[in-house]
Amino acid sequence: ASRRQVVKEGDVLTLGKHALTFVAAPMVHWPEVMVSYDSCDKVLFSADAFGKFGALDVEEDWLDEARRYFIGIVGKFGPQVQILLGKAAGLDIKTICPLHGPVLKDNLGYYLGLYQKWSTYTPEEDGVTIAYTSVYGHTKEAVKLLQQQLAAQGVKNVKVFDLARCDMSQALASAFRYSKLVLATTTYTTEIFPFMRTFINLLVEHNIQKRQVALVENGSWAPMAAKVMKALLEKCLGLTYAATAVRLKCALNDASKA
């Protein structure tokens, strides 16, 4: 007899007192993904869902690397994650066993709630992600000033990323975490600096939505960066923009500081 059994949505495999029910979860994160549920011990074997990056010999909080994992692996496929969450809502789950990361047993509502936010592109909390590139340091100085002004206004959650030097996946995760996003870059051959283009491509590729966006452009005779950035973000749904883009003519002056 064949030792291989092909299963589909709703099939049940009986293994003594255990019975595994199979549930299709396409694009979370592969097209053929299925999760399974053991009704005896009330365990959801969740495949790539609820996983995280990290090593077994490193003790760290679950959230940061789970967020980065979600965005990198299934961030684009929020609607498909929503379908899986809908199916999971009908199950009595006591334990979640993902393929990557620790087994989850306590406070499962916390993890399910985060997946609900991430898969609907809802910010986790109010805050500002500032992502920038700077050629000669003038845009960097403007970002420092903005960071100081936000702190003076009592804004507590402000994360700043130099896209030419940081781990861009961390900047992407921060953009998904917080409600506001500032993009600051230089005009570069009537375009934008390459690291900023790469970052915006990642934002679009991972389907970021529902954020407040402010643009800062730097240039000399023909600043184009704000126009280019906004055009690249056109595919993203639910973005709202600050009424005016900040324009630097090479370096900060009284007008741009205002």
MOQUIQUI-V578075 format. One record per residue. N is the residue number from 1. RES is the residue in one small letter. OMEGA is omega in whole degrees, -180 to 180 (999 if undefined). NEAR is the number of other C-alpha atoms within 10 Angstrom. D_FIRST is the distance of its C-alpha to the first C-alpha in Angstrom with 1 decimal. Layout:
# MOQUIQUI-V578075
((N;RES;OMEGA;NEAR;D_FIRST) (N;RES;OMEGA;NEAR;D_FIRST))
This chain:
# MOQUIQUI-V578075
((1;a;-180;3;0.0) (2;s;177;4;3.8) (3;r;180;4;6.4) (4;r;179;6;8.8) (5;q;179;6;10.4) (6;v;-178;5;13.6) (7;v;178;14;16.4) (8;k;179;11;19.9) (9;e;176;13;23.2) (10;g;179;12;23.2) (11;d;180;13;19.5) (12;v;176;16;19.0) (13;l;-178;15;16.3) (14;t;-179;11;17.1) (15;l;-175;9;17.0) (16;g;-180;6;19.1) (17;k;-180;9;22.6) (18;h;177;14;21.9) (19;a;-179;16;21.0) (20;l;174;21;20.8) (21;t;-176;19;22.3) (22;f;-177;19;22.0) (23;v;180;21;25.3) (24;a;178;19;25.9) (25;a;-177;26;28.8) (26;p;178;17;29.4) (27;m;172;19;32.0) (28;v;3;25;32.0) (29;h;177;21;32.0) (30;w;-179;13;29.3) (31;p;-174;10;28.6) (32;e;-174;10;24.9) (33;v;169;15;25.6) (34;m;171;22;24.0) (35;v;179;22;25.2) (36;s;-176;23;23.7) (37;y;177;24;25.5) (38;d;-176;23;24.9) (39;s;179;16;26.9) (40;c;-179;10;27.2) (41;d;178;14;29.0) (42;k;-179;16;30.1) (43;v;172;20;29.0) (44;l;173;23;28.7) (45;f;-159;21;26.6) (46;s;-180;24;28.8) (47;a;-177;20;27.6) (48;d;178;24;30.8) (49;a;178;26;33.0) (50;f;176;24;35.4) (51;g;177;24;35.1) (52;k;169;22;38.0) (53;f;176;16;39.2) (54;g;180;16;40.4) (55;a;-177;11;39.7) (56;l;-176;9;38.6) (57;d;178;6;41.8) (58;v;178;7;44.2) (59;e;-179;8;45.4) (60;e;177;11;46.2) (61;d;-178;8;46.4) (62;w;-163;16;43.3) (63;l;-171;12;45.1) (64;d;-178;15;46.5) (65;e;174;18;43.4) (66;a;177;23;41.2) (67;r;-179;24;43.6) (68;r;177;21;43.6) (69;y;-179;22;39.8) (70;f;-176;25;39.6) (71;i;-178;23;42.2) (72;g;-173;17;40.8) (73;i;-174;19;37.2) (74;v;-177;20;37.4) (75;g;-179;26;41.1) (76;k;-168;22;41.1) (77;f;178;19;38.5) (78;g;-180;24;40.4) (79;p;179;13;39.6) (80;q;175;17;35.8) (81;v;177;24;36.3) (82;q;178;18;38.4) (83;i;179;14;35.5) (84;l;178;20;33.3) (85;l;177;18;36.1) (86;g;178;12;36.5) (87;k;-179;13;33.0) (88;a;-179;17;33.4) (89;a;180;10;36.6) (90;g;-178;8;34.7) (91;l;175;14;32.8) (92;d;-173;14;34.2) (93;i;176;17;33.6) (94;k;-178;14;34.8) (95;t;174;20;33.3) (96;i;180;23;32.4) (97;c;178;20;30.1) (98;p;176;19;30.5) (99;l;-176;15;28.9) (100;h;178;18;32.4) (101;g;-174;19;35.1) (102;p;171;17;35.7) (103;v;-178;14;34.1) (104;l;-178;18;36.4) (105;k;-173;12;37.3) (106;d;173;11;41.0) (107;n;-177;10;42.9) (108;l;178;13;40.0) (109;g;178;9;42.5) (110;y;-178;10;44.2) (111;y;178;16;41.2) (112;l;179;15;40.3) (113;g;177;12;44.0) (114;l;178;18;44.1) (115;y;176;21;41.0) (116;q;179;17;42.9) (117;k;-176;16;45.9) (118;w;-175;23;44.2) (119;s;173;22;42.1) (120;t;177;18;45.2) (121;y;177;22;47.3) (122;t;179;18;49.7) (123;p;176;21;51.8) (124;e;-176;14;51.1) (125;e;178;12;54.8) (126;d;-180;13;58.2) (127;g;-174;19;59.1) (128;v;168;24;59.8) (129;t;177;24;57.8) (130;i;178;26;60.2) (131;a;-174;26;58.6) (132;y;165;25;61.1) (133;t;-177;24;61.9) (134;s;-177;21;65.4) (135;v;-177;14;66.9) (136;y;176;11;70.3) (137;g;-177;12;69.8) (138;h;176;18;71.7) (139;t;176;24;68.6) (140;k;179;18;67.5) (141;e;178;14;70.9) (142;a;178;23;70.6) (143;v;177;25;67.2) (144;k;179;14;68.8) (145;l;178;14;71.6) (146;l;179;15;69.2) (147;q;178;18;67.3) (148;q;-179;14;70.6) (149;q;177;12;71.7) (150;l;178;15;68.4) (151;a;180;13;68.8) (152;a;178;10;72.5) (153;q;176;9;71.3) (154;g;177;9;69.0) (155;v;-172;14;65.7) (156;k;-175;12;63.5) (157;n;177;13;60.2) (158;v;179;18;61.1) (159;k;-176;16;58.8) (160;v;-178;17;60.0) (161;f;171;20;58.0) (162;d;-170;19;59.5) (163;l;178;21;56.8) (164;a;-173;17;57.8) (165;r;-174;9;57.2) (166;c;167;12;54.8) (167;d;-172;11;51.0) (168;m;177;18;50.6) (169;s;176;15;47.5) (170;q;177;15;49.8) (171;a;178;22;52.3) (172;l;179;22;49.6) (173;a;179;22;48.4) (174;s;178;27;52.0) (175;a;177;23;52.5) (176;f;-176;30;49.6) (177;r;-170;23;51.0) (178;y;-171;21;54.6) (179;s;-174;20;56.3) (180;k;-176;24;58.7) (181;l;175;23;58.4) (182;v;177;20;61.2) (183;l;-177;23;60.7) (184;a;-178;29;63.5) (185;t;-179;30;63.8) (186;t;168;31;66.2) (187;t;-173;21;66.8) (188;y;-176;15;65.5) (189;t;-177;9;66.4) (190;t;-180;13;66.7) (191;e;175;16;63.2) (192;i;-178;24;61.9) (193;f;-171;21;61.2) (194;p;-179;15;57.7) (195;f;176;18;56.3) (196;m;177;23;57.2) (197;r;178;16;55.6) (198;t;-179;13;52.4) (199;f;179;20;52.5) (200;i;176;20;53.2) (201;n;177;15;50.4) (202;l;177;16;48.1) (203;l;-179;23;49.6) (204;v;-179;17;49.0) (205;e;-178;14;45.5) (206;h;165;21;44.5) (207;n;-180;19;46.2) (208;i;-176;28;48.9) (209;q;166;21;50.8) (210;k;178;17;53.5) (211;r;170;21;55.7) (212;q;-172;16;59.5) (213;v;172;20;60.3) (214;a;-176;20;63.5) (215;l;176;22;64.2) (216;v;-180;22;66.6) (217;e;177;25;67.6) (218;n;178;27;69.8) (219;g;180;19;71.7) (220;s;-175;13;75.1) (221;w;-178;8;76.4) (222;a;177;11;73.4) (223;p;-177;21;70.9) (224;m;-166;21;67.7) (225;a;-177;27;65.0) (226;a;179;25;65.0) (227;k;-180;14;64.7) (228;v;-179;16;61.8) (229;m;-179;22;59.9) (230;k;178;16;60.2) (231;a;179;10;59.1) (232;l;-178;15;55.9) (233;l;-174;17;55.1) (234;e;-177;11;55.6) (235;k;-176;14;51.9) (236;c;-176;16;51.7) (237;l;170;14;52.2) (238;g;175;13;54.6) (239;l;173;16;56.6) (240;t;-172;13;60.3) (241;y;171;16;62.9) (242;a;-173;11;66.1) (243;a;-177;9;69.0) (244;t;172;10;70.3) (245;a;178;16;68.7) (246;v;-179;18;70.6) (247;r;173;23;72.1) (248;l;172;22;73.3) (249;k;-178;17;75.7) (250;c;-177;18;74.6) (251;a;178;17;75.6) (252;l;170;17;76.3) (253;n;-176;11;79.6) (254;d;-178;6;81.2) (255;a;-179;10;79.7) (256;s;176;13;76.1) (257;k;180;12;76.5) (258;a;999;7;77.6))
